[in-house]
Amino acid sequence: MPIKYTPPDTRDLATLKHELNMTGKQMADLFWLAGDHQWRKYTGGQSPRELSPHMAFVAAAKLVLTEDEFARVLAKMAAFGARVEEALDGEQQP
């Protein structure tokens, strides 16, 4: 299914962070980013990065699905070779 996607702007992301009452580190975890330094690349600076639809989908799924439902999604991904494991703090991510 082709999609037309409009990414959230920095204000949208700041509003979400405020509504969720999360730190930059927690937001990075929500969006599967390496750390809060990566989160800031989407929320500030002269040329903030655009959030991909894939990252937005992951965050939305983590917000609305139960842990069991999200685990089912990860299990389905693993079934076709896409394995996701939690990285320890400071561990290098590919």
ZAVOFI-94646 format. One record per residue (C-alpha): residue in three letters; x, y, z. Coordinates in Angstrom, 3 decimals. Example, Ala and Ser with C-alpha at 12.3 -4.5 7.8 and 13.67 -1.06 7.14 Angstrom:
<pts>
+------+----------+----------+----------+
: code :       px :       py :       pz :
+------+----------+----------+----------+
:  ALA :   12.300 :   -4.500 :    7.800 :
:  SER :   13.670 :   -1.060 :    7.140 :
+------+----------+----------+----------+
</pts>
This chain:
<pts>
+------+----------+----------+----------+
: code :       px :       py :       pz :
+------+----------+----------+----------+
:  MET :    0.000 :    0.000 :    0.000 :
:  PRO :    1.655 :    3.244 :   -1.072 :
:  ILE :    1.303 :    5.975 :    1.512 :
:  LYS :    1.490 :    9.733 :    1.652 :
:  TYR :    3.273 :   10.690 :    4.878 :
:  THR :    3.658 :   14.027 :    6.597 :
:  PRO :    6.212 :   13.862 :    9.403 :
:  PRO :    5.590 :   15.588 :   12.710 :
:  ASP :    7.420 :   18.876 :   13.114 :
:  THR :    9.586 :   19.763 :   16.094 :
:  ARG :    6.633 :   21.383 :   17.852 :
:  ASP :    4.562 :   18.203 :   17.460 :
:  LEU :    7.373 :   16.130 :   18.943 :
:  ALA :    7.858 :   18.576 :   21.826 :
:  THR :    4.117 :   18.434 :   22.543 :
:  LEU :    4.156 :   14.634 :   22.559 :
:  LYS :    7.153 :   14.608 :   24.914 :
:  HIS :    5.344 :   17.009 :   27.244 :
:  GLU :    2.051 :   15.059 :   27.113 :
:  LEU :    3.864 :   11.814 :   27.907 :
:  ASN :    5.952 :   13.546 :   30.596 :
:  MET :    9.058 :   11.771 :   29.305 :
:  THR :   12.727 :   12.659 :   29.288 :
:  GLY :   14.749 :   12.854 :   26.088 :
:  LYS :   16.219 :    9.424 :   26.914 :
:  GLN :   12.730 :    7.951 :   27.327 :
:  MET :   11.625 :    9.474 :   24.017 :
:  ALA :   14.713 :    8.021 :   22.329 :
:  ASP :   13.775 :    4.603 :   23.709 :
:  LEU :   10.196 :    5.032 :   22.512 :
:  PHE :   11.354 :    5.780 :   18.960 :
:  TRP :   14.145 :    3.153 :   18.993 :
:  LEU :   16.911 :    5.723 :   18.838 :
:  ALA :   20.424 :    5.178 :   20.212 :
:  GLY :   20.057 :    7.855 :   22.900 :
:  ASP :   18.810 :   11.291 :   23.812 :
:  HIS :   21.562 :   12.837 :   21.668 :
:  GLN :   19.846 :   11.210 :   18.674 :
:  TRP :   16.409 :   12.375 :   19.856 :
:  ARG :   17.666 :   15.980 :   19.851 :
:  LYS :   18.524 :   15.651 :   16.155 :
:  TYR :   14.787 :   15.363 :   15.472 :
:  THR :   13.702 :   18.139 :   17.822 :
:  GLY :   16.110 :   21.012 :   17.367 :
:  GLY :   18.976 :   22.661 :   15.612 :
:  GLN :   19.064 :   24.500 :   12.318 :
:  SER :   17.994 :   21.514 :   10.229 :
:  PRO :   16.160 :   18.952 :   12.358 :
:  ARG :   15.810 :   15.482 :   10.881 :
:  GLU :   12.445 :   14.295 :    9.637 :
:  LEU :   10.941 :   11.403 :   11.559 :
:  SER :   10.404 :    8.445 :    9.248 :
:  PRO :    6.998 :    6.767 :    9.099 :
:  HIS :    8.673 :    3.590 :   10.363 :
:  MET :    9.870 :    5.315 :   13.525 :
:  ALA :    6.492 :    6.972 :   14.047 :
:  PHE :    4.791 :    3.596 :   13.638 :
:  VAL :    7.052 :    1.924 :   16.215 :
:  ALA :    6.418 :    4.670 :   18.769 :
:  ALA :    2.654 :    4.613 :   18.195 :
:  ALA :    2.601 :    0.820 :   18.460 :
:  LYS :    4.543 :    0.946 :   21.722 :
:  LEU :    2.069 :    3.522 :   23.060 :
:  VAL :   -1.165 :    1.701 :   22.156 :
:  LEU :   -0.361 :   -2.014 :   22.192 :
:  THR :   -0.033 :   -4.089 :   25.336 :
:  GLU :    3.363 :   -5.649 :   26.038 :
:  ASP :    2.000 :   -9.011 :   24.855 :
:  GLU :    0.632 :   -7.515 :   21.627 :
:  PHE :    3.919 :   -5.760 :   20.917 :
:  ALA :    5.788 :   -9.002 :   21.636 :
:  ARG :    3.581 :  -10.703 :   19.027 :
:  VAL :    4.683 :   -8.104 :   16.469 :
:  LEU :    8.342 :   -8.712 :   17.330 :
:  ALA :    7.767 :  -12.486 :   17.092 :
:  LYS :    6.246 :  -12.051 :   13.620 :
:  MET :    9.254 :   -9.972 :   12.593 :
:  ALA :   11.571 :  -12.713 :   13.865 :
:  ALA :    9.613 :  -15.259 :   11.819 :
:  PHE :   10.864 :  -13.557 :    8.643 :
:  GLY :   14.375 :  -12.959 :    9.925 :
:  ALA :   14.072 :   -9.472 :   11.438 :
:  ARG :   15.200 :   -9.961 :   15.017 :
:  VAL :   15.004 :   -7.214 :   17.616 :
:  GLU :   16.759 :   -7.415 :   20.958 :
:  GLU :   16.981 :   -4.777 :   23.643 :
:  ALA :   20.398 :   -3.109 :   23.605 :
:  LEU :   22.032 :   -2.438 :   26.934 :
:  ASP :   22.728 :    1.217 :   27.765 :
:  GLY :   25.835 :    2.303 :   25.950 :
:  GLU :   25.868 :   -0.776 :   23.724 :
:  GLN :   26.612 :    0.002 :   20.100 :
:  GLN :   23.625 :   -0.283 :   17.781 :
:  PRO :   24.100 :   -1.084 :   14.089 :
+------+----------+----------+----------+
</pts>
